[in-house]
Amino acid sequence: MKKLYISNSSESVRMFKSNWMEALSKVHFTIPLFIYIPVIAFMTWQAFAKGISAGYYFLFLALGLVIWTITEYILHRFIFHFEPSSEWGKRIHFIFHGVHHDYPRDAKRLVMPPSASIPIALWFYFLFSLIFSDKTLLYSFFSGFVAGYLAYDMMHYAMHHYNFKSPLMKRIKQHHMLHHYDDPTKGYGVSSSLWDVIFQSGFPKKKK
């Protein structure tokens, strides 16, 4: 495995010559909360306004959360870590994910900027609308899916900038730090290591 380049500085490397493109590549970690909490609230309101029961709402909310965890794993492993051989492909990879691995403490590039997250969210909403013909189920499911994304973004930021006291969160953070500092070809789960366990892409346990 080639030697990793990792900067422990909190510097934010410039990626674009254009000032407006550079600005769109950076975001304060709270911005996703201001965008997507209203989306969750609106869809929850719509689901109950259209007559969904509390039981069905929470069932499909939970399903959305679970589907987010596998989506997170697939995106991270097969999309964000796919490195094309062409020069322009390598450039795209660096913009989307490589920069985070080179500068993991860059606070402005730890959550997905709205310029990327909103189009992706719209694409997923369209995809799920083809699966769920019942709008109440769609709204409930997508609320859970978006809530899972928000949890992922906030946890990801915290893992790079917060010292956890909870043993559980310490284990989750260690899993992600090993992905950054030990072997980026393992440990693709960020908010959960569940799918790394299932697909055997996690880190071996240290012998006591």
Backbone bond lengths (Angstrom), bond angles and torsions (degrees), N, CA, C in turn:
res aa  C-N    CA-C-N  psi(-1)  N-CA   C-N-CA  omega(-1)  CA-C   N-CA-C  phi
1 M - - - 1.462 - - 1.524 109.35 -
2 K 1.331 116.54 132.67 1.459 119.56 -177.94 1.521 110.50 -67.61
3 K 1.336 115.07 152.49 1.462 121.48 -179.51 1.517 109.65 -65.44
4 L 1.331 116.34 135.73 1.459 121.02 -178.08 1.512 110.47 -83.59
5 Y 1.346 114.63 141.05 1.465 118.76 169.29 1.523 106.99 -96.37
6 I 1.323 117.39 119.45 1.460 121.12 179.51 1.521 108.32 -136.02
7 S 1.314 116.25 122.31 1.456 121.17 175.59 1.525 108.55 -93.60
8 N 1.319 117.19 128.73 1.461 121.11 176.53 1.520 111.67 -91.56
9 S 1.322 115.89 7.40 1.458 120.81 177.21 1.525 109.37 -81.21
10 S 1.323 116.37 153.49 1.470 120.71 176.48 1.523 111.13 -88.65
11 E 1.337 116.69 11.38 1.462 121.23 179.93 1.525 110.80 -60.95
12 S 1.318 115.31 153.57 1.458 121.17 178.16 1.523 108.04 -114.30
13 V 1.322 115.87 102.69 1.455 120.46 -175.95 1.536 110.42 -67.23
14 R 1.312 116.41 142.13 1.465 120.64 178.98 1.527 109.11 -78.77
15 M 1.332 116.44 133.53 1.458 121.29 -178.64 1.521 113.17 -109.78
16 F 1.337 117.59 -26.70 1.460 121.22 -174.68 1.522 111.13 -125.50
17 K 1.315 116.39 145.74 1.462 120.97 173.48 1.526 110.21 -71.26
18 S 1.323 115.19 -36.69 1.465 120.95 -179.48 1.527 110.57 -71.46
19 N 1.340 116.45 129.38 1.468 120.50 -179.12 1.527 112.19 -65.08
20 W 1.353 117.33 -38.74 1.464 119.32 -177.18 1.526 111.30 -72.09
21 M 1.337 116.82 -34.71 1.471 119.12 176.60 1.524 110.41 -69.84
22 E 1.329 116.02 -37.93 1.463 120.08 177.11 1.526 110.45 -62.36
23 A 1.338 115.84 -41.55 1.472 120.31 179.79 1.523 111.34 -64.13
24 L 1.336 116.73 -38.14 1.465 120.26 -179.37 1.529 112.71 -69.76
25 S 1.330 117.09 -17.77 1.465 120.32 -178.11 1.522 112.43 -86.52
26 K 1.345 116.71 -3.77 1.462 120.65 -177.79 1.526 109.79 -121.41
27 V 1.328 115.97 150.16 1.460 119.15 -179.08 1.532 109.95 -158.45
28 H 1.324 116.35 142.09 1.459 120.59 172.52 1.523 108.77 -70.85
29 F 1.330 117.12 143.07 1.469 119.87 -171.41 1.525 113.90 -64.15
30 T 1.344 118.86 -17.33 1.467 120.44 -179.45 1.532 113.49 -83.84
31 I 1.318 117.60 -14.54 1.472 120.72 -174.70 1.529 112.85 -58.20
32 P 1.341 119.79 -43.57 1.478 118.49 177.92 1.528 113.04 -57.29
33 L 1.330 117.90 -32.08 1.463 120.43 178.62 1.527 110.95 -63.67
34 F 1.326 116.70 -42.98 1.467 121.33 -179.09 1.530 111.79 -68.71
35 I 1.319 116.55 -26.58 1.468 120.19 -179.38 1.521 111.43 -85.01
36 Y 1.341 117.31 -47.06 1.458 119.97 -166.90 1.525 115.45 -98.02
37 I 1.323 119.41 -20.95 1.468 118.56 173.52 1.525 110.91 -62.86
38 P 1.354 119.66 -43.28 1.475 119.00 173.87 1.525 113.02 -60.23
39 V 1.339 117.32 -34.31 1.471 120.49 178.01 1.525 109.88 -63.86
40 I 1.329 116.38 -45.93 1.471 120.72 178.40 1.522 110.44 -62.00
41 A 1.340 116.46 -44.11 1.472 120.62 -179.04 1.521 110.81 -63.02
42 F 1.336 117.13 -42.40 1.467 120.88 -179.20 1.523 110.98 -65.39
43 M 1.320 116.95 -44.88 1.467 120.17 -178.16 1.529 111.08 -68.70
44 T 1.321 116.73 -35.72 1.468 120.21 176.06 1.525 110.13 -63.47
45 W 1.329 115.89 -45.27 1.466 121.18 178.02 1.523 111.00 -60.79
46 Q 1.332 116.78 -43.20 1.462 121.25 179.77 1.528 111.67 -64.40
47 A 1.335 116.26 -39.98 1.467 120.23 -179.51 1.526 110.72 -62.40
48 F 1.329 116.48 -45.51 1.473 119.50 -179.80 1.525 111.27 -73.90
49 A 1.326 117.55 -32.46 1.463 120.65 177.47 1.522 110.99 -64.73
50 K 1.335 116.63 -30.31 1.458 121.29 179.74 1.525 112.21 -89.07
51 G 1.351 116.15 2.77 1.457 119.08 169.60 1.508 117.82 100.91
52 I 1.328 119.16 14.52 1.465 118.95 179.58 1.525 110.00 -70.44
53 S 1.327 116.26 145.12 1.466 120.22 176.83 1.523 109.11 -80.67
54 A 1.325 116.26 158.99 1.465 120.61 179.84 1.532 110.82 -61.17
55 G 1.329 116.23 -38.07 1.459 120.30 -179.88 1.512 112.59 -61.17
56 Y 1.342 116.05 -49.01 1.465 120.58 179.38 1.525 110.95 -66.34
57 Y 1.328 116.87 -37.04 1.463 119.95 -179.70 1.526 110.15 -60.23
58 F 1.331 116.96 -51.58 1.467 119.86 -176.61 1.526 112.00 -71.08
59 L 1.344 117.27 -28.78 1.459 120.30 176.50 1.532 110.54 -64.20
60 F 1.333 116.18 -47.92 1.463 119.32 -178.25 1.527 112.17 -78.03
61 L 1.331 116.70 -25.43 1.465 120.19 171.42 1.528 109.37 -62.25
62 A 1.329 116.47 -46.70 1.466 121.28 179.22 1.528 110.84 -63.82
63 L 1.344 116.67 -38.67 1.467 120.33 177.90 1.525 110.38 -62.16
64 G 1.337 116.32 -41.26 1.462 120.48 177.74 1.516 112.05 -61.68
65 L 1.334 116.85 -39.85 1.468 121.30 177.61 1.530 110.95 -62.48
66 V 1.332 116.35 -44.46 1.463 120.50 -179.33 1.528 110.58 -64.63
67 I 1.334 116.31 -43.96 1.464 119.70 179.72 1.523 110.68 -64.41
68 W 1.351 116.94 -33.25 1.465 118.23 176.01 1.527 110.63 -60.58
69 T 1.341 118.45 -42.03 1.466 120.11 -175.64 1.529 111.69 -61.77
70 I 1.336 117.88 -39.66 1.467 119.75 178.11 1.526 110.23 -73.87
71 T 1.339 116.78 -33.23 1.467 120.38 176.36 1.519 110.72 -64.58
72 E 1.333 115.68 -44.04 1.472 121.28 177.03 1.526 110.48 -56.68
73 Y 1.330 115.69 -45.86 1.465 120.57 -179.08 1.529 111.00 -63.02
74 I 1.326 116.67 -47.47 1.474 120.94 -177.35 1.526 110.63 -64.33
75 L 1.335 117.14 -45.49 1.466 120.48 179.68 1.524 110.72 -60.47
76 H 1.339 115.80 -45.45 1.458 119.78 -176.62 1.526 111.17 -67.25
77 R 1.318 116.30 -44.73 1.469 119.08 -175.13 1.525 113.07 -75.68
78 F 1.330 117.00 -47.35 1.461 119.62 -169.34 1.534 114.58 -100.77
79 I 1.329 117.85 -18.24 1.465 120.16 178.76 1.531 110.42 -105.31
80 F 1.334 117.13 -57.20 1.462 119.97 -175.59 1.531 112.15 -68.02
81 H 1.341 116.66 -29.02 1.468 119.02 -179.38 1.522 113.17 -102.88
82 F 1.312 116.90 14.08 1.465 120.28 173.30 1.533 108.16 -83.28
83 E 1.314 116.25 119.55 1.463 121.07 -177.56 1.528 109.61 -112.08
84 P 1.340 117.81 104.09 1.467 121.02 178.04 1.523 111.13 -66.42
85 S 1.317 116.61 161.82 1.464 121.14 -179.08 1.527 112.33 -86.04
86 S 1.330 116.63 -22.92 1.464 119.68 -178.20 1.525 110.96 -74.29
87 E 1.335 115.63 156.16 1.457 119.98 -178.85 1.520 111.77 -65.28
88 W 1.342 116.92 -41.80 1.464 119.04 179.92 1.528 110.89 -68.80
89 G 1.343 116.31 -32.84 1.462 120.26 176.78 1.519 111.43 -66.02
90 K 1.353 115.96 -40.92 1.461 120.24 177.09 1.523 110.73 -63.54
91 R 1.332 116.17 -35.86 1.463 120.91 178.88 1.522 110.43 -65.20
92 I 1.342 116.45 -44.45 1.466 120.69 178.43 1.526 110.22 -62.09
93 H 1.343 116.43 -43.01 1.464 120.56 178.81 1.519 111.13 -60.53
94 F 1.335 116.91 -42.45 1.458 120.33 -179.83 1.524 110.83 -63.59
95 I 1.332 117.13 -41.57 1.470 121.40 -178.68 1.526 110.29 -63.44
96 F 1.338 116.92 -43.01 1.461 120.56 -174.34 1.525 113.44 -80.30
97 H 1.341 117.23 -35.12 1.466 116.93 -174.41 1.522 114.46 -147.57
98 G 1.318 116.47 -30.08 1.459 119.23 -176.89 1.519 112.84 -60.52
99 V 1.327 116.13 -37.18 1.466 120.09 -179.35 1.538 110.70 -62.05
100 H 1.324 116.81 -34.36 1.467 120.20 179.60 1.521 111.22 -67.88
101 H 1.334 117.26 -36.15 1.450 119.54 178.71 1.528 111.84 -73.58
102 D 1.325 116.94 -32.98 1.465 120.06 177.94 1.531 111.81 -75.48
103 Y 1.333 116.02 -33.57 1.478 121.28 -177.95 1.530 109.24 -129.52
104 P 1.331 117.39 69.29 1.472 120.87 -173.31 1.525 114.66 -68.57
105 R 1.339 117.81 -13.78 1.461 119.96 -179.99 1.530 112.44 -100.76
106 D 1.297 117.14 7.35 1.467 121.49 176.35 1.524 108.68 -70.72
107 A 1.333 117.32 103.50 1.465 122.15 -173.56 1.522 112.75 -65.40
108 K 1.322 118.15 -21.51 1.459 121.01 -176.89 1.524 113.18 -87.16
109 R 1.329 115.79 -4.30 1.468 118.69 178.85 1.525 110.97 -130.07
110 L 1.326 115.74 41.07 1.466 120.57 179.48 1.518 112.64 -106.64
111 V 1.322 117.93 -21.22 1.459 121.16 172.39 1.520 107.75 -116.95
112 M 1.319 115.79 157.21 1.452 119.71 -175.82 1.530 110.56 -71.74
113 P 1.328 118.54 128.29 1.465 120.02 179.55 1.525 110.67 -67.87
114 P 1.338 118.20 149.84 1.466 121.16 -179.90 1.522 113.47 -57.15
115 S 1.327 117.43 -28.12 1.466 120.96 179.05 1.524 111.37 -60.75
116 A 1.333 116.87 -23.77 1.469 121.38 177.10 1.522 111.41 -105.64
117 S 1.333 117.84 -41.81 1.467 120.40 -172.97 1.525 112.86 -69.09
118 I 1.335 117.87 -36.33 1.471 119.65 -177.91 1.534 111.60 -66.61
119 P 1.354 119.72 -49.22 1.474 118.23 175.94 1.521 113.08 -59.12
120 I 1.342 117.09 -38.86 1.467 120.15 179.42 1.527 110.40 -65.83
121 A 1.342 117.04 -42.37 1.468 121.18 178.74 1.522 110.93 -61.88
122 L 1.326 116.94 -42.03 1.467 120.79 178.68 1.532 110.72 -63.76
123 W 1.332 116.80 -39.12 1.459 120.39 178.92 1.525 110.55 -64.02
124 F 1.348 116.75 -43.64 1.459 119.78 178.87 1.530 111.14 -66.19
125 Y 1.341 116.79 -38.18 1.465 119.16 178.88 1.527 110.10 -62.10
126 F 1.327 116.71 -42.85 1.471 120.54 178.09 1.527 110.17 -62.54
127 L 1.331 117.50 -43.03 1.462 121.67 179.40 1.521 110.93 -60.72
128 F 1.336 116.79 -47.74 1.464 120.36 -178.00 1.526 111.77 -69.66
129 S 1.344 117.08 -27.39 1.467 119.86 177.87 1.532 111.20 -67.62
130 L 1.333 116.92 -22.81 1.461 120.84 176.00 1.528 111.16 -77.53
131 I 1.340 115.73 -22.82 1.462 121.35 -178.55 1.527 111.03 -89.74
132 F 1.347 116.04 -43.46 1.462 121.10 -177.84 1.532 109.90 -102.81
133 S 1.327 116.50 104.27 1.468 120.08 177.68 1.527 110.94 -76.19
134 D 1.328 116.78 -26.40 1.460 122.07 177.77 1.533 108.70 -82.45
135 K 1.328 116.81 114.64 1.465 121.63 -175.79 1.532 112.38 -61.70
136 T 1.330 116.98 -34.29 1.468 118.28 -178.69 1.528 110.58 -63.93
137 L 1.341 116.16 -39.10 1.459 120.20 178.17 1.524 110.61 -70.98
138 L 1.335 116.38 -38.80 1.463 120.66 177.53 1.522 111.09 -60.87
139 Y 1.331 116.82 -46.91 1.464 120.44 -178.83 1.526 111.23 -63.91
140 S 1.324 116.67 -40.29 1.462 120.42 179.55 1.522 110.87 -66.56
141 F 1.328 115.78 -47.08 1.462 121.34 -179.78 1.526 110.98 -61.76
142 F 1.334 116.29 -46.86 1.461 119.49 -175.89 1.530 111.53 -69.30
143 S 1.335 116.96 -29.57 1.467 120.13 174.26 1.519 110.42 -60.70
144 G 1.342 116.64 -43.62 1.459 120.73 177.80 1.519 111.97 -67.34
145 F 1.328 116.87 -39.07 1.458 121.76 179.64 1.530 110.53 -62.75
146 V 1.331 116.72 -45.75 1.464 121.20 179.82 1.531 110.66 -68.63
147 A 1.338 116.91 -38.12 1.467 120.49 176.97 1.530 110.06 -61.33
148 G 1.326 116.75 -38.39 1.458 120.90 176.78 1.522 111.32 -63.69
149 Y 1.350 115.30 -41.14 1.467 118.96 177.32 1.526 111.29 -62.74
150 L 1.319 117.34 -42.95 1.465 120.82 178.92 1.529 111.26 -62.32
151 A 1.329 116.13 -42.33 1.470 120.06 178.18 1.523 110.04 -61.09
152 Y 1.321 116.44 -41.69 1.469 121.86 178.06 1.527 110.96 -60.41
153 D 1.336 116.73 -49.09 1.464 120.83 -178.23 1.527 111.85 -62.13
154 M 1.331 116.70 -46.13 1.460 120.07 -178.01 1.533 111.31 -68.70
155 M 1.327 117.21 -40.08 1.463 120.61 178.00 1.525 110.76 -65.58
156 H 1.322 115.74 -39.03 1.466 119.92 -179.65 1.525 110.57 -62.38
157 Y 1.316 115.86 -44.32 1.470 119.31 177.54 1.535 110.48 -61.86
158 A 1.323 115.94 -46.41 1.460 120.44 -177.15 1.527 111.55 -63.24
159 M 1.334 117.51 -36.47 1.457 120.27 -179.31 1.523 112.24 -61.68
160 H 1.316 116.25 -29.76 1.466 120.17 -178.80 1.533 113.06 -92.36
161 H 1.342 117.56 -12.90 1.462 118.86 -173.59 1.528 114.43 -136.40
162 Y 1.318 118.59 10.11 1.465 119.39 -176.41 1.524 109.92 -136.97
163 N 1.309 115.84 139.10 1.467 121.22 176.16 1.528 109.14 -95.80
164 F 1.313 116.11 107.45 1.455 121.58 -175.90 1.525 111.58 -76.25
165 K 1.317 115.34 147.86 1.464 122.27 174.11 1.530 111.14 -100.45
166 S 1.337 115.80 -28.71 1.461 121.01 -177.99 1.531 110.63 -68.82
167 P 1.340 118.32 130.83 1.472 120.68 177.20 1.531 112.48 -57.85
168 L 1.344 117.21 -37.60 1.461 120.72 179.31 1.522 110.68 -63.42
169 M 1.340 116.41 -48.86 1.458 119.58 -178.69 1.525 111.86 -68.14
170 K 1.321 116.69 -29.77 1.464 119.74 175.29 1.521 110.51 -63.64
171 R 1.336 116.55 -40.30 1.468 120.42 179.26 1.527 110.91 -67.51
172 I 1.339 116.11 -40.99 1.466 120.00 178.87 1.524 110.40 -64.31
173 K 1.343 116.25 -42.50 1.465 120.23 178.83 1.525 110.68 -64.64
174 Q 1.336 117.18 -43.36 1.460 120.10 179.73 1.526 111.23 -59.57
175 H 1.326 116.36 -39.84 1.462 121.80 178.64 1.531 110.02 -58.16
176 H 1.328 116.08 -44.43 1.466 119.92 -178.43 1.528 111.70 -73.96
177 M 1.327 117.35 -36.94 1.463 119.64 178.63 1.530 111.43 -65.82
178 L 1.326 117.28 -35.14 1.457 119.87 175.02 1.522 110.94 -63.34
179 H 1.313 116.57 -36.36 1.464 121.09 176.34 1.528 110.35 -60.97
180 H 1.331 116.61 -39.37 1.468 120.60 -178.42 1.524 112.83 -79.42
181 Y 1.322 116.69 -45.59 1.458 120.24 -167.53 1.529 114.89 -104.23
182 D 1.327 117.01 -10.87 1.461 119.33 -178.50 1.526 111.70 -114.71
183 D 1.337 116.81 -59.90 1.464 119.58 -176.22 1.531 110.03 -151.50
184 P 1.347 118.14 104.33 1.464 120.94 -179.07 1.524 114.28 -72.08
185 T 1.342 117.32 -2.96 1.463 120.07 176.63 1.526 111.65 -91.82
186 K 1.326 116.72 8.17 1.465 122.02 176.52 1.532 108.31 -135.43
187 G 1.344 115.56 163.52 1.463 120.72 173.83 1.511 114.05 68.97
188 Y 1.333 116.66 57.39 1.475 120.24 -176.77 1.523 113.07 -83.31
189 G 1.314 117.53 -19.44 1.459 119.67 177.53 1.515 110.01 -73.70
190 V 1.330 117.06 132.26 1.468 121.16 -179.79 1.524 110.06 -104.41
191 S 1.314 116.94 -57.76 1.462 120.19 -179.92 1.526 112.04 -78.14
192 S 1.333 116.55 -16.55 1.462 120.91 179.25 1.526 108.70 -156.50
193 S 1.328 116.59 143.35 1.469 120.68 176.79 1.532 111.26 -95.39
194 L 1.336 117.21 8.96 1.464 122.05 -175.51 1.521 112.32 -53.43
195 W 1.332 116.64 -50.80 1.460 119.48 -174.31 1.527 111.93 -74.44
196 D 1.329 117.66 -24.17 1.465 119.53 172.19 1.527 110.26 -65.66
197 V 1.328 115.84 -36.11 1.470 120.05 177.07 1.520 109.71 -67.74
198 I 1.334 116.56 -46.80 1.471 121.58 -177.49 1.527 111.21 -62.86
199 F 1.342 116.68 -43.95 1.466 120.83 -176.54 1.526 113.02 -96.38
200 Q 1.330 116.50 8.18 1.465 122.97 174.88 1.532 112.28 55.88
201 S 1.336 114.91 44.21 1.470 120.22 178.23 1.524 111.03 -114.56
202 G 1.344 115.78 16.90 1.456 119.87 179.85 1.522 111.97 -89.72
203 F 1.303 115.15 -171.05 1.463 120.92 -179.57 1.528 109.34 -98.15
204 P 1.325 116.71 140.25 1.486 118.77 179.65 1.515 110.47 -65.75
205 K 1.308 115.48 143.82 1.458 120.24 178.75 1.518 110.23 -70.41
206 K 1.326 114.88 140.50 1.467 119.42 178.81 1.527 109.54 -72.10
207 K 1.310 115.65 139.84 1.460 120.51 177.66 1.527 109.12 -72.94
208 K 1.305 115.88 136.44 1.462 120.31 178.81 1.535 109.64 -78.40
